[in-house]
Amino acid sequence: MDLSLSTRTVGDRTVVEVGDEIDVYTAPKLREQLVELVNDGSFHLVVDMEGVDFLDSTGLGVLVGGLKRVRAHEGSLRLVCNQERILKIFRITGLTKVFPIHTSVEEAVAATD
């Protein structure tokens, strides 16, 4: 599997749409994208994970690293996910307390947390 990535701007947020698998092989591609966005001045990110089929610990680490990067600039990183198998990973690891997780991009963009 590969990782599909695309970005778009919705309001004052940059939405990163992710598809396929985020694992040890593909996570560096997502890391590069997040680093590039922050370096370009995008500090309020929404990572749309609706198309993600698989997420491992490396992928979680990339998301946590992205959160740290945006927070260093008073930014935010919100996740969009409503797939139970992916949400379970966030619950088991306790990351539901770290990441705001929304059911749609629209909800994530409108949130003020």
All heavy atoms as an XYZ file, in Angstrom:
868
protein
N       0.832     -1.199      0.000
C       0.000      0.000      0.000
C       0.869      1.253      0.000
O       1.991      1.235      0.455
C      -0.898      0.041      1.239
C      -2.158     -0.741      1.115
S      -3.308      0.140      0.088
C      -4.643     -0.993      0.086
N       0.282      2.312     -0.450
C       0.955      3.602     -0.460
C       0.121      4.560      0.374
O      -0.908      4.183      0.930
C       1.102      4.101     -1.901
C       2.175      5.173     -2.028
O       2.973      5.325     -1.088
O       2.200      5.835     -3.069
N       0.558      5.776      0.448
C      -0.150      6.802      1.192
C      -0.568      7.877      0.210
O       0.259      8.368     -0.560
C       0.774      7.395      2.262
C       0.195      8.485      3.147
C      -0.800      7.891      4.130
C       1.301      9.188      3.899
N      -1.838      8.238      0.216
C      -2.271      9.347     -0.634
C      -2.444     10.578      0.246
O      -2.952     10.494      1.361
C      -3.570      9.008     -1.358
O      -4.634      8.858     -0.455
N      -1.975     11.702     -0.256
C      -2.035     12.959      0.482
C      -2.498     14.061     -0.444
O      -2.061     14.150     -1.585
C      -0.645     13.358      0.994
C      -0.068     12.641      2.189
C       1.361     13.106      2.429
C      -0.897     12.886      3.416
N      -3.376     14.912      0.060
C      -3.728     16.133     -0.657
C      -4.053     17.194      0.379
O      -4.442     16.878      1.508
C      -4.908     15.906     -1.602
O      -6.076     15.586     -0.871
N      -3.843     18.442      0.016
C      -4.143     19.528      0.951
C      -5.053     20.537      0.276
O      -5.044     20.698     -0.947
C      -2.864     20.248      1.426
O      -2.197     20.785      0.303
C      -1.941     19.314      2.175
N      -5.841     21.198      1.110
C      -6.688     22.283      0.644
C      -6.936     23.216      1.813
O      -6.740     22.842      2.973
C      -7.996     21.764      0.056
C      -8.943     21.116      1.062
C     -10.168     20.522      0.358
N     -11.230     20.166      1.256
C     -11.327     19.030      1.930
N     -10.379     18.126      1.816
N     -12.351     18.791      2.723
N      -7.361     24.416      1.510
C      -7.649     25.385      2.553
C      -9.162     25.510      2.712
O      -9.886     25.642      1.725
C      -7.041     26.755      2.198
O      -5.638     26.576      2.016
C      -7.278     27.763      3.302
N      -9.606     25.435      3.959
C     -11.016     25.631      4.283
C     -11.055     26.670      5.388
O     -10.632     26.410      6.511
C     -11.700     24.321      4.745
C     -13.157     24.573      5.093
C     -11.568     23.234      3.691
N     -11.527     27.866      5.053
C     -11.500     28.957      6.025
C     -10.060     29.281      6.372
O      -9.232     29.471      5.483
N      -9.760     29.302      7.673
C      -8.383     29.585      8.097
C      -7.622     28.304      8.443
O      -6.572     28.346      9.059
C      -8.381     30.551      9.287
C      -9.020     29.952     10.531
O      -9.737     28.931     10.416
O      -8.813     30.503     11.627
N      -8.151     27.172      8.028
C      -7.530     25.869      8.314
C      -6.953     25.258      7.040
O      -7.491     25.440      5.952
C      -8.560     24.879      8.867
C      -9.367     25.411     10.011
C      -8.674     25.197     11.318
N      -9.435     25.856     12.374
C      -8.902     26.301     13.469
N      -7.626     26.161     13.685
N      -9.621     26.902     14.378
N      -5.884     24.514      7.205
C      -5.353     23.718      6.108
C      -5.762     22.274      6.373
O      -5.457     21.723      7.435
C      -3.820     23.828      6.031
O      -3.478     25.199      5.823
C      -3.268     22.997      4.893
N      -6.472     21.698      5.430
C      -6.951     20.326      5.568
C      -6.002     19.405      4.806
O      -5.737     19.617      3.623
C      -8.384     20.178      5.015
C      -8.853     18.725      5.116
C      -9.346     21.103      5.760
N      -5.493     18.409      5.513
C      -4.630     17.394      4.910
C      -5.463     16.119      4.815
O      -5.810     15.527      5.834
C      -3.366     17.135      5.762
C      -2.475     16.095      5.101
C      -2.607     18.428      6.015
N      -5.804     15.751      3.595
C      -6.596     14.542      3.387
C      -5.647     13.374      3.188
O      -4.792     13.402      2.304
C      -7.485     14.730      2.157
C      -8.558     13.691      2.050
C      -9.546     14.034      0.947
O     -10.078     15.171      0.963
O      -9.759     13.167      0.083
N      -5.800     12.362      4.040
C      -4.894     11.214      4.040
C      -5.681      9.969      3.665
O      -6.805      9.772      4.132
C      -4.257     11.020      5.432
C      -3.216      9.919      5.406
C      -3.650     12.315      5.946
N      -5.079      9.138      2.820
C      -5.741      7.899      2.430
C      -4.804      6.714      2.484
O      -3.583      6.864      2.486
N      -5.374      5.547      2.523
C      -4.676      4.266      2.540
C      -4.093      3.966      3.922
O      -4.819      4.019      4.894
C      -3.611      4.192      1.447
C      -4.219      4.357      0.048
O      -5.286      3.767     -0.190
O      -3.641      5.085     -0.758
N      -2.808      3.698      4.014
C      -2.208      3.251      5.272
C      -1.159      4.241      5.778
O      -0.354      4.745      5.009
C      -1.541      1.888      5.091
C      -2.513      0.813      4.689
C      -1.870     -0.558      4.566
O      -0.633     -0.678      4.710
O      -2.619     -1.512      4.330
N      -1.179      4.490      7.095
C      -0.125      5.279      7.732
C       0.662      4.296      8.594
O       0.220      3.920      9.674
C      -0.691      6.425      8.594
C      -1.671      7.284      7.813
C       0.459      7.289      9.120
C      -2.372      8.342      8.668
N       1.790      3.868      8.069
C       2.594      2.873      8.783
C       4.075      3.235      8.699
O       4.435      4.317      8.235
C       2.324      1.464      8.239
C       2.655      1.313      6.760
O       3.412      2.144      6.208
O       2.142      0.361      6.143
N       4.907      2.324      9.147
C       6.342      2.585      9.212
C       6.920      2.950      7.846
O       7.884      3.705      7.755
C       7.089      1.387      9.856
C       7.029      0.164      8.954
C       8.511      1.740     10.205
N       6.317      2.469      6.777
C       6.824      2.735      5.430
C       6.312      4.056      4.853
O       7.016      4.716      4.096
C       6.444      1.590      4.484
C       6.966      0.267      4.963
C       6.119     -0.675      5.521
C       8.330     -0.040      4.888
C       6.603     -1.888      5.993
C       8.823     -1.248      5.351
C       7.951     -2.172      5.908
O       8.432     -3.362      6.381
N       5.080      4.423      5.192
C       4.466      5.602      4.576
C       4.459      6.833      5.482
O       4.291      7.950      4.994
C       3.013      5.295      4.162
O       2.257      4.954      5.337
C       2.959      4.149      3.162
N       4.634      6.647      6.773
C       4.570      7.761      7.725
C       5.557      8.888      7.409
O       5.211     10.059      7.597
C       4.758      7.262      9.159
N       6.783      8.585      6.918
C       7.701      9.688      6.596
C       7.121     10.671      5.576
O       7.384     11.870      5.646
C       8.939      8.977      6.059
C       8.921      7.641      6.741
C       7.457      7.282      6.817
N       6.313     10.179      4.652
C       5.685     11.049      3.654
C       4.717     12.033      4.338
O       4.691     13.216      4.018
C       4.951     10.194      2.620
C       4.375     10.956      1.456
C       3.767      9.991      0.447
C       3.066     10.721     -0.675
N       2.410      9.785     -1.612
N       3.946     11.528      5.305
C       3.035     12.399      6.055
C       3.830     13.382      6.907
O       3.495     14.564      6.978
C       2.094     11.560      6.927
C       1.131     12.349      7.825
C       0.233     13.278      7.015
C       0.294     11.379      8.669
N       4.899     12.906      7.543
C       5.746     13.785      8.356
C       6.278     14.944      7.509
O       6.216     16.102      7.917
C       6.905     13.008      8.971
C       7.832     13.897      9.815
C       9.041     13.157     10.386
N       8.622     12.148     11.342
C       8.767     10.832     11.168
N       9.304     10.354     10.063
N       8.366      9.993     12.091
N       6.798     14.624      6.336
C       7.322     15.657      5.447
C       6.255     16.692      5.094
O       6.527     17.885      5.074
C       7.855     15.030      4.155
C       9.142     14.270      4.323
C       9.525     13.504      3.062
O       9.039     13.858      1.973
O      10.303     12.543      3.185
N       5.045     16.213      4.824
C       3.952     17.121      4.465
C       3.624     18.053      5.631
O       3.465     19.265      5.446
C       2.707     16.321      4.083
C       1.522     17.178      3.706
C       1.705     17.863      2.375
O       1.803     17.219      1.355
N       1.758     19.177      2.375
N       3.523     17.514      6.843
C       3.204     18.332      8.015
C       4.309     19.348      8.297
O       4.037     20.516      8.580
C       2.949     17.442      9.234
C       1.733     16.510      9.146
C       1.651     15.626     10.380
C       0.440     17.284      8.948
N       5.561     18.923      8.204
C       6.698     19.826      8.429
C       6.677     20.949      7.396
O       6.851     22.128      7.739
C       8.041     19.052      8.382
C       9.228     20.005      8.318
C       8.161     18.131      9.592
N       6.448     20.600      6.147
C       6.404     21.596      5.082
C       5.289     22.620      5.311
O       5.488     23.822      5.146
C       6.203     20.896      3.735
C       6.268     21.819      2.544
C       6.098     21.052      1.234
O       6.787     20.027      1.058
O       5.272     21.476      0.419
N       4.120     22.151      5.706
C       3.001     23.061      5.959
C       3.320     24.038      7.092
O       3.075     25.239      6.974
C       1.727     22.270      6.291
C       1.074     21.558      5.101
C       0.006     20.587      5.588
C       0.488     22.572      4.122
N       3.887     23.524      8.176
C       4.236     24.387      9.307
C       5.331     25.370      8.890
O       5.258     26.562      9.207
C       4.652     23.548     10.541
C       5.208     24.437     11.642
C       3.452     22.747     11.057
N       6.322     24.890      8.163
C       7.389     25.778      7.696
C       6.855     26.876      6.778
O       7.414     27.967      6.720
C       8.479     24.986      6.978
C       9.321     24.159      7.931
O       9.296     24.373      9.146
N      10.055     23.207      7.401
N       5.765     26.580      6.063
C       5.148     27.564      5.171
C       4.150     28.470      5.885
O       3.495     29.291      5.248
C       4.454     26.858      3.999
C       5.446     26.225      3.030
O       6.649     26.555      3.095
O       5.014     25.391      2.208
N       3.996     28.279      7.211
C       3.134     29.165      7.987
C       1.728     28.672      8.245
O       0.885     29.418      8.730
N       1.446     27.416      7.936
C       0.129     26.838      8.244
C       0.197     26.221      9.638
O       0.802     25.169      9.817
C      -0.244     25.761      7.216
O      -0.384     26.318      5.947
N      -0.438     26.889     10.597
C      -0.356     26.436     11.988
C      -1.660     25.856     12.511
O      -1.725     25.391     13.647
C       0.091     27.578     12.897
C       1.388     28.208     12.459
C       1.499     29.578     12.360
C       2.487     27.438     12.142
C       2.690     30.176     11.958
C       3.690     28.018     11.733
C       3.783     29.388     11.644
N      -2.723     25.907     11.712
C      -4.013     25.328     12.110
C      -4.377     24.267     11.087
O      -4.858     24.564      9.998
C      -5.088     26.415     12.210
C      -4.787     27.402     13.288
N      -4.980     27.111     14.625
C      -4.287     28.644     13.237
C      -4.617     28.159     15.352
N      -4.180     29.103     14.526
N      -4.102     23.019     11.469
C      -4.252     21.898     10.557
C      -5.411     20.995     10.952
O      -5.696     20.811     12.136
C      -2.968     21.066     10.524
C      -1.667     21.804     10.211
C      -0.490     20.833     10.276
C      -1.740     22.472      8.849
N      -6.058     20.439      9.937
C      -7.064     19.397     10.117
C      -6.575     18.207      9.301
O      -6.361     18.332      8.092
C      -8.458     19.847      9.619
C      -9.440     18.692      9.676
C      -8.964     21.036     10.430
N      -6.361     17.078      9.951
C      -5.938     15.871      9.254
C      -7.169     14.994      9.077
O      -7.727     14.475     10.050
C      -4.824     15.119     10.014
C      -4.443     13.838      9.280
C      -3.603     16.017     10.189
N      -7.612     14.895      7.821
C      -8.803     14.111      7.484
C      -8.371     12.671      7.243
O      -7.733     12.351      6.245
C      -9.457     14.707      6.237
C     -10.727     13.970      5.840
O     -11.077     12.961      6.493
O     -11.364     14.412      4.865
N      -8.729     11.804      8.181
C      -8.306     10.400      8.131
C      -9.424      9.464      7.689
O      -9.348      8.257      7.909
C      -7.781      9.983      9.511
C      -6.581     10.791      9.952
S      -6.014     10.374     11.604
C      -5.671      8.636     11.432
N     -10.452     10.005      7.063
C     -11.579      9.174      6.632
C     -11.151      8.059      5.675
O     -11.744      6.999      5.661
C     -12.658     10.035      5.976
C     -13.439     10.862      6.967
C     -14.087     10.011      8.042
O     -14.930      9.155      7.712
O     -13.732     10.201      9.216
N     -10.122      8.314      4.869
C      -9.677      7.326      3.897
C      -8.562      6.416      4.390
O      -8.001      5.653      3.632
N      -8.248      6.506      5.693
C      -7.152      5.697      6.249
C      -7.674      4.307      6.610
O      -8.658      4.168      7.332
C      -6.531      6.391      7.481
C      -5.525      5.475      8.170
C      -5.878      7.695      7.065
N      -7.001      3.282      6.078
C      -7.386      1.896      6.339
C      -6.618      1.281      7.500
O      -7.071      0.324      8.109
C      -7.124      1.034      5.097
C      -7.908      1.514      3.896
O      -9.066      1.923      4.066
O      -7.347      1.494      2.790
N      -5.424      1.839      7.771
C      -4.552      1.241      8.782
C      -3.672      2.323      9.381
O      -3.197      3.212      8.669
C      -3.675      0.152      8.138
C      -2.712     -0.491      9.088
C      -3.132     -1.479      9.959
C      -1.385     -0.092      9.123
C      -2.229     -2.067     10.850
C      -0.484     -0.672     10.005
C      -0.917     -1.664     10.872
N      -3.453      2.237     10.683
C      -2.614      3.200     11.394
C      -1.789      2.431     12.413
O      -2.346      1.684     13.222
C      -3.503      4.245     12.092
C      -2.828      5.276     12.983
C      -1.993      6.237     12.148
C      -3.867      6.043     13.781
N      -0.460      2.615     12.378
C       0.380      1.947     13.373
C       1.040      2.979     14.293
O       0.764      4.179     14.204
C       1.407      1.009     12.720
C       2.549      1.725     12.015
O       2.607      2.975     12.046
O       3.395      1.022     11.418
N       1.911      2.501     15.167
C       2.529      3.385     16.159
C       3.407      4.451     15.510
O       3.522      5.560     16.026
C       3.346      2.571     17.168
O       4.364      1.847     16.509
N       4.019      4.134     14.376
C       4.822      5.135     13.678
C       3.923      6.275     13.203
O       4.283      7.448     13.315
C       5.568      4.504     12.482
O       6.298      3.370     12.940
C       6.519      5.498     11.845
N       2.772      5.924     12.667
C       1.806      6.934     12.238
C       1.328      7.794     13.391
O       1.206      9.024     13.266
N       1.073      7.161     14.538
C       0.683      7.924     15.730
C       1.782      8.902     16.116
O       1.517     10.060     16.460
C       0.392      6.983     16.902
C      -0.890      6.179     16.837
C      -0.948      5.199     17.998
C      -2.115      7.070     16.825
N       3.020      8.444     16.039
C       4.150      9.301     16.383
C       4.249     10.512     15.471
O       4.560     11.625     15.925
N       3.971     10.321     14.190
C       3.999     11.427     13.237
C       2.908     12.454     13.590
O       3.146     13.661     13.553
C       3.837     10.918     11.793
C       3.536     12.058     10.836
C       5.093     10.184     11.365
N       1.728     11.975     13.943
C       0.641     12.884     14.309
C       0.982     13.660     15.585
O       0.747     14.870     15.670
C      -0.666     12.116     14.476
C      -1.236     11.522     13.187
C      -2.407     10.595     13.501
C      -1.651     12.619     12.220
N       1.553     12.981     16.572
C       1.965     13.660     17.806
C       3.049     14.693     17.504
O       3.016     15.818     18.012
C       2.440     12.644     18.873
C       3.088     13.348     20.053
C       1.267     11.788     19.344
N       4.000     14.326     16.651
C       5.051     15.266     16.255
C       4.472     16.487     15.552
O       4.911     17.621     15.778
N       3.475     16.268     14.691
C       2.808     17.375     14.011
C       2.107     18.287     14.989
O       2.163     19.522     14.865
N       1.470     17.691     15.993
C       0.794     18.476     17.027
C       1.796     19.350     17.778
O       1.555     20.536     18.015
C       0.056     17.546     17.991
C      -0.693     18.215     19.136
C      -1.811     19.099     18.604
C      -1.244     17.163     20.086
N       2.941     18.784     18.128
C       3.976     19.558     18.829
C       4.468     20.721     17.977
O       4.685     21.823     18.484
C       5.148     18.649     19.209
C       4.834     17.693     20.332
C       6.013     16.804     20.651
C       5.692     15.835     21.770
N       6.820     14.940     22.052
N       4.623     20.470     16.677
C       5.092     21.537     15.772
C       4.113     22.704     15.714
O       4.525     23.852     15.787
C       5.289     20.993     14.364
C       6.517     20.190     14.193
C       6.702     19.762     12.744
N       7.602     18.638     12.642
C       8.900     18.710     12.817
N       9.460     19.838     13.110
N       9.652     17.636     12.710
N       2.825     22.409     15.550
C       1.861     23.512     15.439
C       1.673     24.218     16.778
O       1.491     25.432     16.818
C       0.500     23.074     14.844
C       0.668     22.586     13.414
C      -0.199     22.033     15.692
N       1.739     23.460     17.857
C       1.584     24.088     19.183
C       2.738     25.042     19.488
O       2.559     26.013     20.213
C       1.475     23.033     20.275
C       0.090     22.416     20.343
C      -0.059     21.579     21.573
N      -1.423     21.084     21.701
C      -1.763     20.105     22.509
N      -0.852     19.499     23.253
N      -3.018     19.713     22.583
N       3.901     24.779     18.929
C       5.049     25.680     19.107
C       4.770     27.041     18.479
O       5.435     28.024     18.800
C       6.305     25.061     18.502
N       3.776     27.108     17.609
C       3.389     28.352     16.939
C       1.977     28.776     17.348
O       1.287     29.467     16.586
C       3.450     28.175     15.418
C       4.813     27.850     14.913
N       5.784     28.804     14.698
C       5.394     26.658     14.601
C       6.879     28.226     14.260
N       6.679     26.922     14.201
N       1.531     28.329     18.528
C       0.179     28.632     19.021
C      -0.893     28.095     18.077
O      -1.979     28.666     17.969
C      -0.011     30.149     19.221
C       1.031     30.808     20.114
C       0.988     30.308     21.546
O      -0.114     30.124     22.089
O       2.069     30.086     22.119
N      -0.594     27.012     17.387
C      -1.521     26.441     16.415
C      -2.307     25.269     16.976
O      -2.306     25.009     18.183
N      -2.987     24.562     16.065
C      -3.807     23.421     16.464
C      -3.754     22.346     15.388
O      -3.492     22.632     14.221
C      -5.261     23.866     16.670
O      -5.799     24.343     15.447
N      -3.984     21.117     15.808
C      -4.090     19.999     14.882
C      -5.290     19.183     15.310
O      -5.328     18.664     16.432
C      -2.822     19.146     14.897
C      -2.704     18.103     13.777
C      -1.249     17.836     13.449
C      -3.403     16.823     14.107
N      -6.287     19.139     14.438
C      -7.507     18.384     14.712
C      -7.574     17.206     13.762
O      -7.117     17.297     12.635
C      -8.724     19.278     14.513
C      -8.729     20.453     15.452
C      -9.996     21.271     15.278
N      -9.973     22.366     16.232
C     -10.079     23.636     15.902
N     -10.234     23.985     14.640
N     -10.051     24.562     16.828
N      -8.167     16.131     14.226
C      -8.309     14.939     13.402
C      -9.768     14.745     13.020
O     -10.672     15.068     13.792
C      -7.824     13.703     14.163
C      -6.392     13.740     14.688
C      -6.090     12.462     15.460
C      -5.411     13.923     13.548
N      -9.979     14.212     11.827
C     -11.311     13.808     11.383
C     -11.266     12.304     11.189
O     -10.482     11.798     10.381
C     -11.716     14.506     10.069
C     -13.058     13.964      9.578
C     -11.765     16.009     10.255
N     -12.077     11.606     11.959
C     -12.103     10.148     11.881
C     -13.392      9.646     12.510
O     -13.746     10.061     13.611
C     -10.900      9.553     12.615
S     -10.845      7.757     12.527
N     -14.094      8.768     11.817
C     -15.235      8.111     12.446
C     -15.226      6.607     12.194
O     -16.229      5.947     12.360
C     -16.569      8.755     12.030
C     -16.778      8.763     10.543
O     -16.213      7.949      9.831
N     -17.588      9.680     10.066
N     -14.065      6.089     11.830
C     -13.915      4.645     11.657
C     -13.562      4.024     13.007
O     -12.538      4.369     13.601
C     -12.802      4.343     10.658
C     -13.075      4.851      9.267
C     -11.907      4.524      8.376
O     -11.580      3.359      8.187
N     -11.263      5.547      7.849
N     -14.379      3.123     13.442
C     -14.218      2.548     14.776
C     -12.852      1.909     14.984
O     -12.234      2.086     16.029
C     -15.325      1.532     15.048
C     -15.349      1.014     16.467
C     -15.390      2.115     17.535
O     -16.092      3.124     17.342
O     -14.706      1.947     18.567
N     -12.332      1.198     13.991
C     -11.043      0.504     14.199
C      -9.893      1.491     14.378
O      -8.926      1.195     15.080
C     -10.767     -0.487     13.079
C     -10.510      0.135     11.727
C     -10.288     -0.950     10.673
N     -10.076     -0.385      9.376
C     -11.033     -0.003      8.543
N     -12.293     -0.112      8.907
N     -10.749      0.497      7.364
N      -9.978      2.658     13.758
C      -8.936      3.675     13.930
C      -9.163      4.426     15.247
O      -8.216      4.687     16.003
C      -8.906      4.661     12.735
C      -8.708      3.921     11.409
C      -7.846      5.727     12.939
C      -7.382      3.257     11.208
N     -10.403      4.753     15.543
C     -10.711      5.437     16.805
C     -10.277      4.606     18.003
O      -9.817      5.142     19.013
C     -12.208      5.744     16.893
C     -12.714      6.838     15.969
C     -14.239      6.856     15.950
C     -12.164      8.188     16.378
N     -10.417      3.289     17.899
C     -10.028      2.381     18.989
C      -8.544      2.546     19.319
O      -8.159      2.532     20.489
C     -10.333      0.941     18.586
C     -10.098     -0.055     19.677
C     -10.529     -1.441     19.219
C     -10.351     -2.442     20.346
N     -10.763     -3.784     19.934
N      -7.707      2.757     18.307
C      -6.272      2.953     18.525
C      -6.038      4.216     19.358
O      -5.230      4.221     20.288
C      -5.526      3.039     17.179
C      -5.627      1.695     16.453
C      -4.077      3.454     17.375
C      -5.225      1.745     14.997
N      -6.775      5.285     19.035
C      -6.624      6.530     19.795
C      -7.117      6.357     21.235
O      -6.512      6.887     22.165
C      -7.369      7.677     19.101
C      -6.661      8.177     17.877
C      -7.045      7.761     16.617
C      -5.582      9.043     17.984
C      -6.391      8.204     15.484
C      -4.906      9.486     16.867
C      -5.308      9.067     15.603
N      -8.199      5.596     21.423
C      -8.710      5.359     22.783
C      -7.726      4.527     23.602
O      -7.420      4.859     24.747
C     -10.071      4.681     22.729
C     -11.201      5.632     22.411
C     -12.551      5.029     22.748
N     -12.879      3.906     21.896
C     -13.494      4.008     20.710
N     -13.856      5.179     20.254
N     -13.749      2.934     20.005
N      -7.221      3.443     23.019
C      -6.305      2.537     23.731
C      -5.039      3.268     24.158
O      -4.516      3.046     25.252
C      -5.954      1.315     22.848
C      -7.177      0.407     22.728
C      -4.764      0.546     23.401
C      -7.028     -0.692     21.683
N      -4.534      4.149     23.304
C      -3.291      4.863     23.600
C      -3.504      6.112     24.454
O      -2.536      6.755     24.851
C      -2.593      5.282     22.295
O      -3.495      6.085     21.531
C      -2.159      4.070     21.493
N      -4.757      6.458     24.712
C      -5.043      7.657     25.499
C      -4.948      8.943     24.702
O      -5.037     10.037     25.262
N      -4.762      8.834     23.388
C      -4.583     10.035     22.568
C      -5.898     10.775     22.289
O      -5.861     11.868     21.730
C      -3.853      9.687     21.271
C      -2.381      9.328     21.465
C      -1.761      8.839     20.166
C      -1.598     10.512     22.021
N      -7.020     10.198     22.699
C      -8.282     10.942     22.574
C      -8.271     12.148     23.513
O      -9.021     13.098     23.300
C      -9.503     10.055     22.896
O      -9.297      9.441     24.170
C      -9.707      8.997     21.821
N      -7.410     12.109     24.521
C      -7.280     13.239     25.443
C      -6.331     14.301     24.890
O      -6.280     15.420     25.383
C      -6.783     12.753     26.797
C      -7.745     11.835     27.517
C      -7.133     11.346     28.827
C      -8.060     10.437     29.577
N      -8.156      9.102     28.979
N      -5.563     13.956     23.874
C      -4.556     14.840     23.298
C      -5.070     15.515     22.028
O      -4.849     16.705     21.825
C      -3.266     14.036     22.992
C      -2.238     14.902     22.307
C      -2.705     13.430     24.273
N      -5.751     14.731     21.190
C      -6.239     15.235     19.910
C      -7.740     15.491     19.957
O      -8.493     14.616     20.370
C      -5.997     14.207     18.797
C      -4.575     14.046     18.398
C      -3.840     12.964     18.831
C      -3.959     14.971     17.563
C      -2.525     12.792     18.456
C      -2.631     14.820     17.180
C      -1.923     13.725     17.629
N      -8.175     16.643     19.465
C      -9.607     16.808     19.217
C      -9.956     15.956     17.985
O      -9.323     16.105     16.941
C      -9.776     18.296     18.911
C      -8.463     18.937     19.223
C      -7.428     17.858     19.223
N     -10.906     15.033     18.138
C     -11.291     14.156     17.031
C     -12.730     14.469     16.648
O     -13.631     14.437     17.488
C     -11.126     12.673     17.411
C      -9.668     12.383     17.798
C     -11.567     11.774     16.256
C      -9.400     10.976     18.287
N     -12.934     14.761     15.372
C     -14.236     15.173     14.858
C     -14.738     14.169     13.830
O     -13.964     13.388     13.283
C     -14.133     16.572     14.227
C     -13.617     17.595     15.191
N     -14.422     18.243     16.092
C     -12.364     18.068     15.415
C     -13.704     19.077     16.818
N     -12.444     18.984     16.425
N     -16.043     14.226     13.542
C     -16.638     13.281     12.595
C     -16.667     13.808     11.165
O     -16.958     13.057     10.242
C     -18.065     12.904     13.027
O     -18.844     14.090     13.127
C     -18.052     12.163     14.356
N     -16.391     15.097     10.967
C     -16.368     15.643      9.600
C     -15.394     16.810      9.538
O     -15.069     17.439     10.561
C     -17.758     16.118      9.186
O     -18.120     17.290      9.901
N     -14.938     17.118      8.336
C     -14.050     18.263      8.137
C     -14.767     19.542      8.538
O     -14.202     20.410      9.198
C     -13.564     18.324      6.664
C     -12.854     19.643      6.379
C     -12.651     17.149      6.362
N     -16.033     19.646      8.169
C     -16.815     20.843      8.500
C     -16.877     21.076     10.006
O     -16.707     22.191     10.481
C     -18.234     20.745      7.917
C     -18.285     20.716      6.395
C     -17.852     19.376      5.774
O     -17.895     18.332      6.464
O     -17.428     19.395      4.611
N     -17.094     19.998     10.751
C     -17.142     20.096     12.212
C     -15.785     20.515     12.772
O     -15.696     21.364     13.664
C     -17.544     18.733     12.789
C     -17.616     18.698     14.302
C     -17.909     17.287     14.820
O     -18.912     16.694     14.400
O     -17.090     16.802     15.631
N     -14.710     19.939     12.237
C     -13.359     20.253     12.708
C     -13.005     21.718     12.424
O     -12.400     22.392     13.255
C     -12.335     19.336     12.064
N     -13.378     22.209     11.241
C     -13.087     23.584     10.868
C     -13.859     24.570     11.742
O     -13.349     25.616     12.138
C     -13.377     23.816      9.354
C     -13.350     25.300      9.010
C     -12.382     23.034      8.509
N     -15.104     24.206     12.069
C     -15.962     25.104     12.849
C     -15.627     25.092     14.344
O     -15.969     26.028     15.061
C     -17.432     24.693     12.663
N     -14.937     24.046     14.817
C     -14.646     23.913     16.251
C     -13.714     25.013     16.729
O     -12.862     25.496     16.004
C     -14.011     22.551     16.524
N     -13.909     25.398     17.980
C     -13.073     26.447     18.579
C     -12.459     25.927     19.882
O     -12.586     26.557     20.915
C     -13.894     27.720     18.858
O     -14.998     27.356     19.700
C     -14.379     28.349     17.591
N     -11.817     24.765     19.813
C     -11.215     24.211     21.034
C      -9.745     24.522     21.110
O      -9.132     25.050     20.242
C     -11.404     22.696     21.107
C     -11.072     21.988     19.809
O     -10.213     22.442     19.041
O     -11.699     20.958     19.574
